[in-house]
Amino acid sequence: MVKIMAADDEHDILQLLERILKKEGHKFIGCSTGGEFLKLYPKEKPDLVLLDVMMAGISGTDIYKKIKGSNKRQKVIFLTVLDITPTAGGVKTDELTAYVEKPFEPTDLLKKVRAILKK
């Protein structure tokens, strides 16, 4: 079973992610704030992280920088309504990082999840 942890300040998005990912057979841990995520992350050690880019307080990009500083192999998918590609001034990415634009189709999300988990 793959463990997936997400941070998103939209309750509806967390519920949708949970439904989609549990149906696929994954364990899901949802956090509604960046602070909550960072508190649980070291204990949970997820296989994959889903991060909302824009959250109040600690943003998804801030979380990304913190976890990549301690775990360069952490697989991450950003959930965003913004263009955050490196040319648009987004975070520097690697082969273990992907983007899913909101609103997203469940099939598109699952395609990205499967692709990142294979790496």
Residue, then its C-alpha position, 0 to 999 in steps of 0.5 A: m500500500v502506498k502512503i500519500m500525504a496532502a496539504d490543501d486548505e480547501h476541505d472539498i479538495l482534501q475530501l476529493l483526494e481522499r475518495i480518489l486515492k483510497k478507491e485506488g487502494h492508497k493510504f491517505i493523510g490529509c492536512s488543512t494547513g502547512g504547519e499541520f503537514l510539517k508536524l506529521y511529515p517526519k512521522e508519516k514518511p509518505d511515498l508521495v506528497l501532494l501540495d497546494v501551492m497557495m495556502a495561508g501561512i506556510s505555502g506548498t512551495d515553502i513545504y516543498k523547500k523544507i522537505k526537499g532539504s531533508n529528503k531529496r528523493q521525496k516524490v511531490i505533485f503540486l496542485t495549483v491554479l497558477d502557472i508555476t513552471p520554472t520559466a514562470g518563476g516557480v520552484k526548481t523541479d526534478e524528475l520526482t516533481a509534477y504539477v496538476e492544475k485545479p480543477f482536475e479530473p480524477t483520471d488526470l490526477l491518477k495518471k500523474v500519481r502513477a507516473i511519479l510513483k513509478k520513478 
